[in-house]
Amino acid sequence: MGSVSNMYLVDASQDVLRYAYKGYLSIKSGTERIAVAKEDIFSKYKELLQEPSNGCVAYIHIPFCQYRCSFCGFSGSKITKEEGGAYVDALIKEIKLISQYAYVKETPMRAIYLGGGTPSAIEPEYLKLLCESFHKYFNPANDCEITLEGRIHDFEGKRGKDILEAGFNRLSIGVQTFNTKIRRSLGRVSEGEKAAEILGNLASYNKAAIIIDLIYGLPAQSVEIFLEDLKTAERAGVDGLDTYQLKVFESSPLKKSILAGATPDAAKISEQGSFYKAAYDHLIHNHWHQLSLNHYARTSRERNIYNPWVKRKAGCLAIGAGAGGSINGWSYYRAPVAQRYICNIEAGNFSPDSLTAPNSCGTLANKITEQMEKGYLNIQEIFAINEDFKAKLAPYVENWANAKLIEIDGKYMNLTTAGKFWGVNLIRAVTDILTGEK
Ligand code: SF4
């Protein structure tokens, strides 16, 4: 076994929730991809759009944010109401331009996700026009999930109602924590009580799934404070939530503040597992359903279609500046420069800035990610793909089972709670071991 492979083995005598790995590894998706030459990108993209598929999603990027949360690495600019209107106008034009192709007008669209940045910063009247364009130019399935990502402050009072009236059936709202003191230290404007009140109002309209993001491992946040956040979310009536561990980016204001001693240190990765486990135990005990490693649903209104779809790279149209997507395994991306994007669209140029060919291991890597994100791997199915796979994975399976990161149950390799906390590393490990990636 080579040294690169050894990095996936763990010391089973340690407390693996704390010390299985030194940090998180990024997930890779198979072998290197071949980039299409710049001059051929537009024609190849149009060729890909010619063929319909049996399902896709769309991601629409809003590269603006009115705020500057101290933990966030987002570097987009602020916008005025007029700039927001001009950008939405360009988005609708792009949607109209691509709607002449069969992939867009014939493929049943299962989900549309408006992400950023902060899409909720766009005025509701423009969001309504955008939603109308989805029904006019796409082919949304009857149960198409239409999500708007946003910041709690933007949903206060009538504005929240107007955003719901625009036509979204799912709101994904970054609350991060309800603890007012910690919120203030992160640059969040509203008090925790106010955030809970706004969520309660949104839920009471009974128009859409209300989903929130919560972060654990924040400076001055104990496990008890985090559990209190979960209880507040439940009382507010949210339909689902994500629990993310804090990552302190090197260039973030939070990192600078911690280094200057103005903010207490954030939880180390060896301490974050206790937050993950406490949340898992609490939510499962209270009959929430775990839909993926970090995502839970409380009601049947939360279906969580978009995120797993994108993780298995099953076809995603990308619209707007800074959006990335994939069609039939080809991945593409457009730079997040709004003004250039608007000018290009005005001129009828909806070309991505980069386009890469499918890689040979992509399908296997996507299958591994899709299943392990849900907490299991069907090893019988995986081993049937290649006769060498069982022997390749065997020493790791034995080690992880000894360390109680996984349990084998017939044809399934199931992740334990500690295994789910380190799920990203285990996905990376299985993918690398089976695809031969370094
Ligand atoms: S977390 Fe969201 S609202 Fe805060 S700066 Fe980042 S993109 Fe903007």
Boltz pocket constraint, residues with backbone or C-beta under 6 A from the ligand:
constraints:
  - pocket:
      binder: B
      contacts: [[A, 64], [A, 65], [A, 66], [A, 67], [A, 68], [A, 69], [A, 72], [A, 73], [A, 74], [A, 116], [A, 117], [A, 118], [A, 151], [A, 174]]
      max_distance: 6.0
